[in-house]
């Protein structure tokens, strides 16, 4: 069975407008990208001695809403720009597959970002007006990733967007609303988790390099080739593994944070998979497993960094 036929069969198994179609639209396998930075931000606040749990939970809700809104925007805008075609080998996209109409997806996108604004009002009351700037920038970047007059993802800027907003911005923003302070740990931890979040995007771009080229979506993999994308992916995973150890060696994290090194064999396996595979199912599993690596790495990093507080020391 061809890739297109397999995707069509998968789409037919999901009813148009059904709850499963809406779940598919949120891209649940990517949601750790929004969760892990908030958890690390809470740990950064815990290390500084104070955590406003209400603010952390609100930051988590806001991050999830912005993540879902961005996914919905990507779904509808990529369809309208011709990037999602029957030849695409990635997972089913609900607008292209006809599971949801473009109007439905746009309405859900607006609702997600609108709810994120409501959460931002509370966080502004807690932490001050700087949250307004962070919130506006995050939502604007989520829309501009594939929408607007200069879509970031179509000009090779998507990687920078993901690294920044799902890395240091999210971690430091959470730490700030949780305790009113940001330290070097939060910045470096943000770069580490942002690197893994960007790696998820890179798998997507390497997988879609041929259809993106046809659609004039100039990702870095399109601009400089598949081999560059694989090398970028390897560097991002290496950064995520090295930075927790660097924090430990600099005395900015408990030695238990270096337990993230247990994920190195997993990371190496993923790099080999991306380098040697070109079929859709394998690359889709690689993408999902990269998101799982982000989640597992983030949990280990968070628990290890918070260990003195969790152990009562």
NORUR-V288914 format. One record per residue. N is the residue number from 0. RES is the residue in one letter. SS is DSSP state (a for helix, b for strand, c for the rest). Layout:
N|RES|SS + N|RES|SS
This chain:
0|X|c + 1|X|c + 2|X|a + 3|X|a + 4|X|a + 5|X|a + 6|X|a + 7|X|a + 8|X|a + 9|X|a + 10|X|a + 11|X|a + 12|X|c + 13|X|c + 14|X|c + 15|X|c + 16|X|c + 17|X|c + 18|X|a + 19|X|a + 20|X|a + 21|X|a + 22|X|a + 23|X|a + 24|X|a + 25|X|a + 26|X|c + 27|X|a + 28|X|a + 29|X|a + 30|X|c + 31|X|a + 32|X|a + 33|X|a + 34|X|a + 35|X|a + 36|X|a + 37|X|a + 38|X|a + 39|X|a + 40|X|a + 41|X|a + 42|X|a + 43|X|a + 44|X|a + 45|X|a + 46|X|a + 47|X|a + 48|X|c + 49|X|c + 50|X|c + 51|X|c + 52|X|a + 53|X|a + 54|X|a + 55|X|a + 56|X|a + 57|X|a + 58|X|a + 59|X|a + 60|X|a + 61|X|a + 62|X|a + 63|X|a + 64|X|a + 65|X|a + 66|X|a + 67|X|a + 68|X|a + 69|X|a + 70|X|a + 71|X|a + 72|X|a + 73|X|a + 74|X|a + 75|X|a + 76|X|a + 77|X|a + 78|X|a + 79|X|a + 80|X|a + 81|X|c + 82|X|c + 83|X|c + 84|X|c + 85|X|c + 86|X|c + 87|X|c + 88|X|c + 89|X|c + 90|X|c + 91|X|c + 92|X|c + 93|X|a + 94|X|a + 95|X|a + 96|X|a + 97|X|c + 98|X|c + 99|X|c + 100|X|c + 101|X|a + 102|X|a + 103|X|a + 104|X|a + 105|X|a + 106|X|a + 107|X|a + 108|X|a + 109|X|a + 110|X|a + 111|X|a + 112|X|a + 113|X|a + 114|X|a + 115|X|a + 116|X|a + 117|X|a + 118|X|a + 119|X|a + 120|X|a + 121|X|a + 122|X|a + 123|X|a + 124|X|a + 125|X|a + 126|X|a + 127|X|c + 128|X|c + 129|X|a + 130|X|a + 131|X|a + 132|X|a + 133|X|a + 134|X|a + 135|X|a + 136|X|a + 137|X|a + 138|X|a + 139|X|a + 140|X|a + 141|X|a + 142|X|a + 143|X|a + 144|X|c + 145|X|c + 146|X|c + 147|X|c + 148|X|c + 149|X|c + 150|X|c + 151|X|a + 152|X|a + 153|X|a + 154|X|a + 155|X|c + 156|X|c + 157|X|a + 158|X|a + 159|X|a + 160|X|a + 161|X|a + 162|X|a + 163|X|a + 164|X|a + 165|X|a + 166|X|a + 167|X|a + 168|X|a + 169|X|a + 170|X|a + 171|X|a + 172|X|a + 173|X|a + 174|X|a + 175|X|a + 176|X|a + 177|X|a + 178|X|a + 179|X|c + 180|X|c + 181|X|c + 182|X|c + 183|X|a + 184|X|a + 185|X|a + 186|X|a + 187|X|a + 188|X|a + 189|X|a + 190|X|a + 191|X|a + 192|X|a + 193|X|a + 194|X|a + 195|X|a + 196|X|a + 197|X|a + 198|X|a + 199|X|a + 200|X|a + 201|X|a + 202|X|a + 203|X|a + 204|X|a + 205|X|a + 206|X|a + 207|X|c + 208|X|a + 209|X|a + 210|X|a + 211|X|a + 212|X|a + 213|X|a + 214|X|c + 215|X|c + 216|X|c + 217|X|c + 218|X|c + 219|X|a + 220|X|a + 221|X|a + 222|X|a + 223|X|a + 224|X|c + 225|X|a + 226|X|a + 227|X|a + 228|X|a + 229|X|a + 230|X|a + 231|X|a + 232|X|a + 233|X|a + 234|X|a + 235|X|a + 236|X|a + 237|X|a + 238|X|a + 239|X|a + 240|X|a + 241|X|a + 242|X|a + 243|X|a + 244|X|a + 245|X|a + 246|X|a + 247|X|a + 248|X|a + 249|X|c + 250|X|c + 251|X|c + 252|X|c + 253|X|c + 254|X|a + 255|X|a + 256|X|a + 257|X|a + 258|X|a + 259|X|a + 260|X|a + 261|X|a + 262|X|a + 263|X|a + 264|X|a + 265|X|a + 266|X|a + 267|X|a + 268|X|a + 269|X|a + 270|X|a + 271|X|a + 272|X|a + 273|X|a + 274|X|a + 275|X|a + 276|X|c + 277|X|c + 278|X|c + 279|X|a + 280|X|a + 281|X|a + 282|X|a + 283|X|a + 284|X|a + 285|X|a + 286|X|a + 287|X|a + 288|X|a + 289|X|a + 290|X|a + 291|X|a + 292|X|a + 293|X|a + 294|X|a + 295|X|a + 296|X|a + 297|X|a + 298|X|a + 299|X|a + 300|X|a + 301|X|a + 302|X|a + 303|X|a + 304|X|a + 305|X|c + 306|X|a + 307|X|a + 308|X|a + 309|X|a + 310|X|c + 311|X|c + 312|X|c
